[in-house]
Amino acid sequence: MRLYNVACMALLAAFAEQIMHEGVHALAAILVGARVDAFHFWAVAHSFMTPPAGDLAEGIIAASAALMDILFALVGTLLIGNTKLPASFRLFLLYFSAFCLFSGFGYLLVDPLFAGPDSVGDWAKVVMLLGGDWTSRVPIALIGAAGTVYGFFWFGRTALLVELPEYPRRQGGLVSCILPYLLVCSLFSILSIWHPVGIAGTVAVMMKCWMGYIGFFWGYMIIFVWDDYLPQPDQHITVPERLQPGLALLASAALVAIIVWMSAPLPTGTY
């Protein structure tokens, strides 16, 4: 039953990261004087009345969420090793920090490479506001690449903290690394069909998931397969042996709430 507890916690962490991400966009829009026209699970629509929005305001709105992802990831990495915190909270922090890290640096890595006038990616918009040339694309992409590669090693090593006594090392890595990756990416791919900007948004979500969260796979390969003699860390995160009904109910309720949220009609606007 530890497998189900890991799956539920990973789902809650992924939901929390996505809601936080869009919430930061909404807050940034309000702070620069925009009106939030719609708040969707996948995107936020905003508009400016008068005076017209400048590049700086639009850039702050677009850039803010990925930067906050990175900040939350850094804070999470510092807290995970604190054994005074409850094990369940540390397990949540592991996945929340991982989703934040790979999301934040993933935007910086991928968006500059494919940015164009009609791109929907957050940092694609930033790159275009900066002129769209490679003098801005390359440095941003390099920062994204460095953070993403760091994440491969950090996540794999940190996933070793997850204590799954009934599984051999590699099988335990499949549960702590590969299961969350496949579960979240598959579910988010299905939910992205209802993206408010249509097929472009659906493709963007799938790229964010299957490409951006690929660090779950590489973390498993680097630490659990290629470096399988790395010793187990001391600050174990003990996953409960029995299924936690409250955790399963919370994850299920969150999914239902998100589906209901996305089914509500939305006004048209700039997402």
C-alpha angles and dihedrals in degrees: 000000000000086000091062092047091053091048093050093048092048090051092050090049092050091048091049093050093050094047091046090049094054091040090059090052089052094047092047090051091053092047093055093047102263128134118239104228098178138004113205130173089248104033147006123228118211138172139188123225110193134011099033116252118267127218091258093057093047090046092053092051093048097042100041102079098052091047091051089049089057092047092051090047092053092049091047093052089055093051102044094077093053103108091191088074118085113269092235091055091048090051089051090048091052093058097034091052091047094051090046093048096048092042095049099044090036091063090051092048103043106028097062091052094056102027117141139155093275099038117134097201116114097233093037085066090049092051092050091049087054090055101273096251126132094254087075099030098056100051092046092047091049091053089050092049093050093050093046094050090047087053092056091062097035095052095046093050093044093048086062086073090069106099113215104162097179092059128071114239099269094041089049088053090053089056097044098039115017099036094058091045095052094040097049096040093049094047094044091048089057093045091048090068085082094053110147094229094052129227094351090059092045091053091047092053093048091050091048091051107038096033101027097046093043085108087083088064096043092046088056093047095046099046107022100036112022097030099031093146093066105122121248111260120243100233096078122190103215113210112209113256094221126059110267105227093198092053093047091047092049093050091047093047091049091052093049091047091051092050091050090046092053093047093062114104115257132206118242116256147121108309 
